[in-house]
């Protein structure tokens, strides 16, 4: 598909601009994304360190409280339970993440302060009795307000024995502080972990076991309160993938265990968290380019998630680690917003650039469009319509100058080369070589009837002026009727129709052109008559002939110099027909071949039948009078009919009948030379004109038709000129 250079230029510029902006934007976005992910991984690493630090602080406080309470018990024993209540209460107030603080004696006594579900102090005493029956166990509960003031008391029995609990036994099994496994607290049924330490005397006897409970629910609440990126989640898991603490917003699958062991990561409803947890191979980890932090990128249901894992200190839990997973979209939200803003700005700049380029292309290509139009006008030989194209661009100015000079040169060449030929040559785009073809042509010939008398009475400049003016008028008239001017022979013109472009109404156009030239000549002579000096002779009238037949037409000549012309016997016959106007005293003679094609549109008079090629063939000649749309006077029509009837009688050898017809015509119009010629033949008793017969103005012709053979008027590519076809009347 052919497109304009302007559209291609704008499309190319805008396309390259869009491609460049797209490439830059994509590259920038890719690098910005990578930097954002690396930066986010560093932030998550710092956040993980803070969360682990704060979580570790809770464990450290629990450890410190346990060790402090152990020292207190070692010094004072368990007798002053009120002092221990106040101490434990103050400790819980300082650290709400702690569930409870307590101490248990080897005898089974238990002193506890717990904060959940309400602040309460608990005292369990065991009285062994007389040693023969079961011990008497009493439990005293005191519910307290935030100021640790008692608000309710409950006394009763209890079956709780701390010595049977795992934390108690674990503290006895090893020296120092011991962390229990995750279990369910007896009072609240909440999962938690206990820091326990055995208090021993100097003799290594057991004085008591001090414990501090940390509720996993408090850790979950702590994780819920952490401000992770939008949509992000922080989890604490153990080495076996069990959930130690999760934000409260996360939901477990219906098949997750409700009691007993801890649920695992696989029990979460959030599949993206499960995928992030299992994406833990060393070969799948990425490393940030800033602080060399390892992180992972997982994809779940078309969305990507960034995950970071960091282990807790060995002193806390058994292989615990903190895992933070954040949707990539939330991390890149700012980057994407900036990218969208940059895209919007780029789009605005693109529109501005497109408008600017369109304006520039308009300023650039509008002159080019006009230059193209000028070349089209030159191709159509419309040189008068070619206009100069102003421009500030040097290249366009150079092109305009070249096109203008070419148009002026071709305009001058138009005077030497037929316009249709030039159009055809330019349209074909081929190199001109000698060559011709046979065409059916309508030939028109013009020429002055008596130029010799004018040459003897006028100076050459005056003659040249008149001839040039007359030829200009005839040329424009012929061109207006789409004729091709072959050449000028002095004051004569040879024009034809049917080449280089074949047309159906070639004879009609030739006849119209001949009549139009006659009318134009009359107007021109009338104009000259107004200014012509009295002693200056009137310009001679021009004679015309129209003939139709085959001719050879094309580029005739050598390779160095050629002429696009028509040659052949029919062209020569056309010249002879033009000369016959002098014999019959007519202005326009047309051949029978031409008359056959326009008989119903023009008034004509059958002048004569002449021998051709030694008398073997005959040629009918007619006088062209006018177009039929111009009505003739009845007397004219009667004279035409009478003449043609007299000619028929003459050709039939009926001399008396012919003479009876021509005599009245001669009396009516003594200046009709054709009638006088026919009367002369009647007197000579000869139907045709032969050399030596006296007749009006016969000395001018001296037998041009009888003394030499005129070749066949029908040419073809295969027939030779010595194979004549029968003419009219044969």
C-alpha positions in Angstrom: 0.0 0.0 0.0 1.4 3.4 -1.1 1.5 6.0 1.7 2.4 9.6 1.6 5.9 10.7 2.6 4.3 13.0 5.2 2.4 10.2 6.9 5.4 7.9 6.8 7.6 10.7 8.3 5.2 11.5 11.1 4.5 7.7 11.7 8.3 7.0 11.7 9.1 9.9 14.1 6.2 9.1 16.5 6.9 5.4 16.2 10.6 5.9 17.1 9.7 8.3 19.9 7.1 5.9 21.3 9.6 3.0 21.0 12.3 5.0 22.7 10.1 6.2 25.5 8.7 2.7 25.9 12.2 1.1 26.0 13.4 3.8 28.4 10.3 3.4 30.6 10.4 -0.4 30.6 14.1 -0.4 31.4 13.6 2.3 34.1 10.7 0.4 35.5 12.6 -2.9 35.5 15.5 -1.3 37.3 13.2 0.6 39.6 11.4 -2.6 40.4 14.6 -4.5 41.1 15.8 -1.6 43.3 12.4 -1.4 45.0 12.5 -5.2 45.7 16.1 -5.0 47.0 15.2 -2.0 49.1 12.1 -3.7 50.3 14.0 -6.8 51.2 16.4 -4.7 53.3 13.5 -3.0 55.0 11.9 -6.4 55.7 15.2 -7.6 57.1 15.4 -4.6 59.4 11.8 -5.1 60.4 12.4 -8.8 61.1 15.3 -7.8 63.2 13.2 -5.4 65.2 10.3 -7.9 65.6 12.8 -10.6 66.7 14.4 -8.1 68.9 11.1 -7.1 70.5 10.0 -10.7 70.8 13.4 -11.6 72.2 13.0 -8.8 74.7 9.8 -10.4 76.0 11.7 -13.7 76.4 14.6 -11.9 78.0 12.3 -10.2 80.5 10.7 -13.5 81.3 14.1 -14.9 81.9 15.1 -11.9 84.0 11.9 -12.1 86.0 12.4 -15.8 86.6 15.9 -15.3 87.8 15.0 -12.4 90.0 12.1 -14.3 91.5 14.4 -17.3 92.1 16.8 -15.1 94.1 13.9 -13.7 96.0 12.6 -17.1 96.9 16.1 -18.3 97.8 16.4 -15.5 100.3 12.9 -15.3 101.8 11.3 -18.6 101.0 7.6 -18.9 100.3 6.2 -17.9 103.7 5.4 -14.3 102.8 3.1 -14.9 99.9 1.7 -11.4 99.9 5.1 -10.0 99.2 5.4 -12.4 96.3 2.0 -11.4 95.0 2.9 -7.7 94.9 6.2 -8.5 93.2 4.6 -10.7 90.6 1.8 -8.2 90.0 4.3 -5.4 89.4 6.2 -7.5 86.9 3.0 -8.4 85.0 2.1 -4.7 84.9 5.5 -3.9 83.3 5.2 -6.6 80.6 1.6 -7.2 79.5 2.9 -9.9 77.1 3.5 -12.2 80.1 0.6 -14.5 81.0 1.5 -15.3 84.6 4.3 -15.6 87.1 4.4 -18.2 89.8 6.4 -20.3 92.2 5.8 -23.9 93.3 7.3 -25.6 96.4 8.4 -29.2 96.6 5.4 -29.9 98.9 3.0 -28.8 96.1 2.2 -25.3 97.4 1.6 -22.8 94.5 1.8 -19.0 94.5 0.6 -17.4 91.2 -0.4 -14.0 89.8 -1.9 -14.2 86.3 -3.2 -11.4 84.1 -5.6 -13.4 81.8 -8.5 -13.5 81.6 -8.5 -11.1 84.6 -5.9 -10.1 87.1 -6.0 -12.6 89.9 -3.8 -13.9 92.7 -3.8 -17.6 93.5 -2.6 -19.4 96.5 -2.7 -23.2 96.9 -1.7 -24.8 100.2 -1.3 -28.5 100.9 -1.7 -29.7 104.5 -0.3 -33.2 104.8 -2.6 -33.9 107.9 -1.7 -36.8 110.2 0.1 -38.6 107.4 -2.4 -41.4 107.2 -4.8 -40.0 104.6 -4.8 -37.7 101.7 -3.5 -34.2 102.0 -5.9 -31.3 102.4 -5.6 -28.9 99.5 -7.1 -25.4 99.8 -7.1 -22.8 97.0 -7.6 -19.0 97.6 -8.4 -16.8 94.6 -8.4 -13.0 94.9 -9.6 -11.0 91.8 -8.0 -7.6 91.7 -8.3 -4.4 89.8 -5.5 -2.7 87.8 -4.3 -1.0 91.0 -4.0 -4.5 92.4 -6.7 -3.9 94.9 -8.9 -6.9 95.8 -12.4 -6.9 94.4 -13.5 -10.5 95.0 -12.4 -13.6 96.9 -13.0 -17.2 96.2 -11.9 -20.0 98.5 -12.2 -23.7 97.9 -10.5 -27.0 97.2 -8.2 -27.7 94.2 -6.9 -30.7 92.5 -4.1 -28.8 90.8 -0.6 -30.1 91.5 2.2 -28.1 89.9 4.7 -30.9 90.5 3.0 -32.9 87.8 3.4 -30.2 85.2 6.0 -30.5 82.4 7.6 -27.2 83.2 8.2 -28.3 86.8 9.7 -31.5 85.8 11.8 -29.9 83.0 13.3 -27.4 85.5 14.3 -30.2 87.8 15.9 -32.2 85.0 18.6 -29.6 84.1 20.3 -26.8 85.8 19.6 -23.2 84.9 16.6 -21.6 83.1 14.6 -24.0 80.9 12.1 -23.2 78.2 9.3 -25.6 77.9 7.7 -26.8 74.7 4.5 -25.1 73.5 1.5 -26.5 75.5 -1.9 -25.4 76.7 -2.2 -23.5 79.9 -4.4 -25.2 82.5 -6.4 -22.1 83.5 -7.1 -20.4 80.1 -6.6 -23.3 77.6 -4.4 -21.0 75.6 -1.2 -22.1 74.1 2.0 -20.8 75.5 5.5 -21.4 76.7 7.0 -21.3 80.2 10.4 -20.2 81.4 11.1 -22.2 84.6 14.1 -22.4 86.9 14.7 -24.6 89.9 15.7 -22.8 93.2 18.1 -24.8 95.3 19.7 -24.4 98.7 23.4 -24.5 99.4 23.2 -28.2 99.9 21.5 -28.6 96.5 18.2 -29.4 98.1 15.2 -28.1 96.2 13.6 -25.0 97.6 11.1 -24.2 94.8 10.5 -23.9 91.1 9.9 -20.4 89.7 8.0 -20.1 86.4 7.0 -17.3 84.0 4.3 -18.0 81.3 4.4 -16.3 77.9 1.1 -16.7 76.0 1.4 -17.3 72.3 -1.8 -15.3 72.0 0.2 -12.3 73.3 2.8 -13.0 70.6 0.1 -13.1 68.0 -1.3 -9.9 69.2 2.2 -8.4 69.1 2.6 -9.6 65.5 -0.9 -8.1 64.6 0.2 -4.8 65.9 3.3 -4.7 63.8 3.1 -2.4 60.8 4.1 -4.5 57.9 3.6 -3.3 54.3 0.0 -3.3 53.1 -1.2 -6.8 52.8 1.9 -8.2 54.4 2.0 -10.8 57.1 4.5 -11.8 59.8 4.6 -15.3 61.2 6.6 -17.2 63.8 7.1 -20.8 63.0 9.2 -23.5 64.5 11.6 -25.9 62.8 8.8 -28.3 61.9 6.7 -25.7 60.2 4.2 -25.3 63.1 2.6 -21.9 63.7 3.9 -20.4 66.9 2.3 -17.0 66.4 0.2 -15.6 63.6 -1.7 -12.3 63.2 -5.4 -12.7 64.3 -6.6 -11.8 60.7 -5.3 -15.1 59.3 -7.7 -18.0 59.1 -7.1 -21.7 59.4 -8.6 -24.3 57.2 -11.5 -26.3 58.6 -9.4 -29.4 59.0 -6.8 -27.6 61.2 -6.4 -29.1 64.8 -8.3 -27.1 67.4 -6.7 -28.7 70.4 -3.6 -30.7 71.1 -0.7 -30.0 68.8 0.0 -26.8 67.0 -1.4 -26.2 63.5 1.1 -26.1 60.7 1.7 -23.5 57.9 -0.1 -25.9 55.6 -3.3 -25.4 57.7 -3.5 -21.7 56.6 -6.2 -20.8 54.2 -3.9 -18.2 52.5 -2.3 -20.3 49.8 0.3 -17.6 49.0 1.7 -17.9 52.6 2.0 -21.7 52.1 3.8 -21.3 48.8 6.2 -18.7 50.3 7.0 -21.0 53.2 7.9 -24.0 51.0 9.9 -21.8 48.7 13.0 -22.1 50.8 15.7 -23.8 48.7 19.1 -22.0 48.6 19.0 -22.1 44.8 15.7 -20.2 44.7 16.8 -17.3 47.0 17.7 -13.9 45.7 20.1 -11.4 47.2 19.6 -7.7 47.4 22.2 -5.5 45.8 22.3 -3.1 48.8 22.8 -5.0 52.1 23.1 -8.5 50.6 19.9 -9.7 52.2 18.4 -13.0 51.0 14.8 -13.1 50.0 12.5 -15.1 47.8 9.9 -14.3 45.1 7.0 -16.6 44.7 4.0 -16.5 42.4 0.5 -17.6 43.4 -2.5 -17.2 41.1 -0.7 -14.7 38.9 0.5 -12.5 41.8 4.0 -12.3 43.1 5.0 -12.2 46.8 8.3 -11.3 48.4 9.3 -13.3 51.4 12.0 -12.9 54.0 12.9 -15.3 56.9 15.1 -14.7 59.9 15.9 -17.1 62.7 15.4 -16.4 66.4 18.4 -16.6 68.7 19.1 -20.2 69.8 18.1 -19.4 73.4 14.5 -18.8 72.3 12.4 -21.7 71.1 13.6 -24.7 69.1 14.5 -23.6 65.6 12.0 -20.7 65.6 12.1 -18.2 62.8 10.2 -15.1 61.8 8.8 -15.2 58.2 7.4 -12.0 56.6 5.6 -12.2 53.3 4.4 -9.1 51.4 2.6 -8.8 48.1 4.9 -7.4 45.5 2.1 -5.0 44.3 2.1 -3.3 47.7 5.9 -2.9 47.7 5.9 -1.6 44.1 2.8 0.6 44.6 4.8 3.8 44.8 7.1 2.7 42.0 4.1 1.9 39.8 2.4 5.2 40.8 5.5 7.0 39.8 5.7 4.9 36.6 2.0 5.8 35.9 2.8 9.5 36.5 5.8 9.2 34.2 3.7 7.5 31.6 1.1 10.3 31.8 3.8 12.9 31.4 5.4 10.9 28.6 2.0 10.7 26.9 1.6 14.4 27.2 5.1 15.0 25.8 4.3 12.5 23.0 1.2 14.4 22.1 3.1 17.7 22.1 5.9 16.2 20.1 3.4 14.7 17.6 1.7 18.1 17.2 5.1 19.8 16.7 6.2 17.1 14.2 2.9 17.4 12.4 3.3 21.1 12.2 6.9 20.8 11.0 5.9 18.1 8.5 3.1 20.4 7.3 5.6 23.2 6.7 8.0 20.7 5.1 5.7 18.5 3.1 3.2 21.1 1.9 5.9 22.5 -0.4 6.7 18.9 -1.4 3.1 18.3 -2.2 3.0 21.3 -4.4 6.2 20.2 -6.1 4.6 16.8 -6.7 1.6 18.7 -8.1 3.9 20.6 -10.4 5.5 17.4 -11.7 2.0 16.0 -12.4 1.2 19.2 -14.3 4.4 18.8 -16.3 3.5 15.1 -17.0 0.1 16.4 -18.3 1.9 19.1 -20.4 0.0 21.8 -18.4 3.0 24.0 -18.2 1.0 27.2 -17.8 -0.4 25.9 -14.5 3.0 25.2 -13.0 3.7 27.7 -10.1 6.8 28.5 -8.1 6.9 27.0 -4.6 8.4 29.3 -2.0 10.2 27.6 0.9 12.9 28.3 3.5 14.5 24.9 3.0 17.4 24.9 0.7 16.7 21.4 -0.7 13.1 22.4 -1.6 14.3 25.6 -3.2 16.7 23.6 -5.3 14.0 21.1 -6.3 11.6 24.0 -7.2 14.3 25.7 -9.3 15.0 22.4 -11.2 11.3 21.7 -11.7 10.6 25.2 -12.9 13.5 25.1 -15.4 12.3 21.7 -16.6 8.8 23.0 -17.1 10.0 26.0 -19.1 12.3 23.8 -21.2 9.5 21.4 -21.9 7.2 24.3 -22.6 9.6 25.4 -25.3 9.9 21.8 -26.5 6.1 21.6 -26.9 6.4 23.8 -29.9 8.5 21.1 -31.6 6.9 17.9 -30.3 3.2 17.0 -30.5 1.7 17.3 -27.0 0.0 13.9 -27.1 3.3 12.3 -28.1 5.1 14.0 -25.2 2.5 12.9 -22.8 2.7 9.3 -24.0 6.5 9.3 -23.8 6.5 10.7 -20.3 3.8 8.3 -19.2 5.5 5.2 -20.7 8.8 6.1 -19.0 10.7 4.3 -21.8 13.6 5.3 -23.9 12.6 6.5 -27.4 13.9 4.3 -30.2 13.1 4.5 -33.9 9.9 2.6 -34.5 6.4 3.0 -36.0 3.1 1.3 -36.4 0.1 1.4 -38.8 -2.8 3.4 -37.5 -6.2 4.6 -38.8 -5.7 8.4 -39.0 -7.9 11.3 -39.8 -5.6 13.8 -41.6 -6.1 17.6 -41.7 -3.9 19.8 -43.9 -4.0 23.5 -44.2 -2.1 26.0 -46.4 -2.4 29.4 -48.0 -3.9 29.5 -51.5 -1.6 32.2 -53.0 1.4 33.0 -50.7 3.6 34.0 -53.7 1.6 37.2 -54.4 1.9 38.2 -50.7 5.6 37.6 -50.7 6.0 40.0 -53.6 4.1 42.9 -52.0 5.0 42.8 -48.3 8.3 42.9 -46.4 9.5 39.6 -44.8 8.9 40.9 -41.2 5.3 41.7 -42.0 4.7 38.3 -43.7 6.3 36.5 -40.7 4.1 38.4 -38.3 0.9 37.5 -40.1 1.9 33.9 -40.7 2.9 33.4 -37.0 -0.4 34.9 -35.8 -2.3 32.8 -38.2 -0.4 29.6 -37.3 -1.0 30.4 -33.6 -4.7 30.6 -34.2 -4.8 27.4 -36.2 -2.6 25.5 -33.7 -4.7 26.4 -30.7 -7.9 25.5 -32.6 -6.5 22.1 -33.6 -5.2 21.4 -30.1 -8.6 22.4 -28.7 -10.1 19.7 -30.8 -7.6 17.2 -29.4 -5.6 17.0 -32.6 -1.9 16.1 -32.9 0.1 18.5 -34.9 2.7 16.6 -37.0 4.7 19.4 -38.4 4.7 22.8 -40.2 5.7 23.0 -43.8 6.1 26.7 -44.3 2.6 28.1 -43.9 1.1 24.7 -44.0 0.1 22.4 -41.2 -0.2 18.7 -41.1 -2.4 17.4 -38.1 -4.1 14.1 -37.5 -6.3 12.3 -35.0 -6.0 8.6 -34.0 -2.4 8.6 -32.7 -0.8 8.4 -30.3 -4.2 7.8 -28.7 -6.8 6.0 -30.8 -10.2 7.7 -30.8 -13.6 6.7 -32.4 -14.6 10.2 -33.7 -11.4 11.2 -35.3 -13.0 12.3 -38.6 -15.6 14.3 -36.8 -12.9 16.1 -34.8 -10.9 16.8 -37.9 -13.9 18.3 -39.7 -14.9 20.4 -36.8 -11.3 21.6 -36.5 -11.3 22.5 -40.2 -14.5 24.5 -39.9 -13.3 26.2 -36.7 -10.0 27.2 -38.4 -12.0 28.7 -41.3 -14.1 30.7 -38.9 -11.1 31.8 -36.9 -9.4 32.9 -40.1 -12.4 35.0 -41.0 -12.3 36.7 -37.6 -8.6 37.3 -37.9 -8.9 38.8 -41.4 -11.7 41.0 -40.2 -9.4 42.2 -37.4 -6.6 42.9 -39.9 -8.9 44.7 -42.3 -9.4 47.4 -39.6 -5.7 48.3 -39.5 -4.5 47.3 -43.0 -3.2 50.1 -45.2 -5.2 50.7 -48.3 -2.3 49.7 -50.6 -1.6 46.5 -48.8 -3.2 43.4 -50.4 -5.5 41.2 -48.4 -4.0 38.1 -47.0 -4.7 35.0 -49.0 -7.2 32.5 -47.8 -6.2 29.1 -46.5 -7.3 25.9 -48.1 -8.1 22.7 -46.1 -8.4 19.0 -46.7 -9.6 16.1 -44.5 -8.8 12.5 -45.4 -9.1 9.2 -43.5 -7.0 6.1 -44.0 -4.1 4.0 -42.8 -0.7 5.5 -42.3 2.6 4.7 -40.7 3.0 6.8 -37.5 5.8 6.8 -34.9 9.4 7.9 -34.3 10.9 8.1 -37.7 14.6 9.0 -38.2 18.1 8.0 -37.0 19.1 7.2 -33.4 20.7 10.6 -33.2 17.7 12.6 -34.5 14.1 11.5 -34.8 10.8 13.0 -35.6 7.5 11.7 -34.5 5.4 11.9 -37.7 3.0 10.2 -40.0 4.1 9.0 -43.4 2.6 7.0 -46.2 0.5 7.3 -49.4 -2.6 8.5 -47.6 -0.6 11.4 -46.2 0.6 12.3 -49.7 -3.0 11.9 -50.9 -4.1 14.4 -48.2 -1.7 16.9 -49.6 -3.0 16.4 -53.1 -6.6 16.8 -51.8 -5.5 20.1 -50.2 -4.3 21.2 -53.7 -7.5 20.2 -55.4 -9.3 23.2 -53.7 -7.6 25.3 -56.3 -9.2 23.2 -59.1 -12.7 23.4 -57.7 -12.5 26.8 -56.1 -13.4 25.4 -52.7 -12.0 26.0 -49.2 -12.4 22.5 -47.6 -12.2 19.2 -49.5 -12.7 15.9 -47.8 -12.3 12.4 -49.3 -15.0 9.9 -49.7 -13.5 7.8 -46.9 -13.9 10.7 -44.6 -17.3 11.7 -45.8 -18.7 8.2 -45.2 -18.2 8.6 -41.4 -19.7 12.1 -41.0 -22.4 12.3 -43.7 -25.2 12.5 -41.2 -23.6 15.3 -39.3 -22.3 17.7 -41.9 -23.5 19.4 -45.1 -21.3 18.3 -48.0 -21.3 18.5 -51.8 -20.0 15.7 -54.0 -17.5 17.5 -56.2 -16.0 14.9 -58.4 -14.8 11.3 -58.9 -11.1 11.2 -59.8 -9.0 8.3 -61.2 -6.2 6.8 -59.0 -3.2 4.6 -59.9 -3.5 5.0 -63.6 -7.2 4.9 -63.7 -7.7 1.5 -62.0 -9.3 3.1 -59.0 -11.3 6.2 -58.4 -11.5 8.7 -55.5 -14.6 10.6 -54.6 -14.0 14.1 -53.3 -16.5 16.3 -51.4 -16.7 19.9 -50.4 -17.3 20.3 -46.6 -19.8 23.1 -46.2 -20.9 23.3 -42.6 -22.3 21.3 -39.6 -25.9 20.2 -40.0 -26.9 22.0 -36.8 -26.4 25.2 -38.9 -29.3 25.2 -41.4 -28.6 26.1 -45.0 -30.8 28.3 -47.2 -33.2 26.4 -49.5 -31.4 27.8 -52.5 -28.2 26.4 -51.3 -29.7 23.0 -50.7 -31.2 23.1 -54.2 -27.9 24.1 -55.8 -26.1 21.2 -54.0 -28.7 18.7 -55.1 -28.6 20.0 -58.7 -24.8 19.9 -58.8 -24.7 16.3 -57.6 -27.4 15.3 -60.1 -25.5 16.9 -62.9 -22.3 15.1 -61.8 -24.1 11.8 -61.9 -25.3 12.5 -65.4 -21.8 13.6 -66.4 -20.3 10.4 -65.0 -22.9 8.3 -66.8 -22.1 10.0 -70.2 -25.4 11.8 -70.5 -23.8 15.0 -71.7 -27.0 16.8 -72.7 -28.7 16.2 -69.3 -25.6 17.2 -67.4 -25.2 20.4 -69.4 -28.9 21.2 -68.9 -28.3 21.0 -65.2 -25.0 22.9 -64.9 -25.9 25.8 -67.2 -28.5 27.2 -64.8 -26.2 26.7 -61.9 -23.4 28.6 -63.7 -25.8 31.5 -64.5 -27.0 31.6 -61.0 -23.4 31.7 -59.5 -20.8 32.6 -62.1 -18.0 32.3 -59.5 -18.6 28.6 -58.8 -15.4 27.2 -60.4 -16.5 23.6 -59.9 -19.7 24.2 -61.9 -17.6 25.9 -64.7 -15.3 22.9 -64.6 -18.2 20.5 -65.0 -19.6 22.5 -68.0 -16.1 22.4 -69.6 -16.2 18.6 -69.3 -19.6 18.4 -70.8 -18.3 20.4 -73.8 -15.3 18.0 -74.1 -17.6 15.0 -73.8 -15.2 13.5 -71.2 -16.6 12.5 -67.8 -13.2 12.7 -65.9 -10.4 15.1 -65.9 -7.4 14.1 -68.0 -4.2 15.9 -68.8 -4.4 18.2 -71.7 -8.0 19.1 -71.3 -8.6 22.8 -71.0 -10.4 23.9 -68.0 -10.5 26.7 -65.4 -7.1 26.8 -63.6 -6.1 23.4 -65.0 -2.6 24.8 -65.5 -2.1 24.7 -61.7 -2.5 20.9 -61.5 -1.4 19.5 -64.8 -2.6 16.1 -63.9 -1.5 15.3 -60.4 -3.9 12.3 -60.3 -3.5 10.9 -63.7 0.2 11.4 -64.6 1.4 9.5 -61.5 0.0 6.5 -59.7 -1.2 7.2 -56.1 -0.7 4.2 -53.8 -3.5 2.3 -52.1 -5.2 4.2 -49.4 -5.5 1.1 -47.3 -2.4 0.1 -45.4 -1.8 -2.8 -43.0 1.1 -4.3 -41.3 1.1 -7.3 -43.7 -0.1 -5.8 -47.0 2.3 -4.1 -49.5 1.5 -0.8 -51.2 1.2 -2.5 -54.6 -2.0 -4.4 -53.6 -4.6 -1.6 -53.9 -8.1 -2.0 -52.5 -11.1 -0.9 -54.5 -12.1 2.7 -53.9 -15.5 4.2 -54.0 -17.3 3.8 -57.3 -15.2 0.8 -58.4 
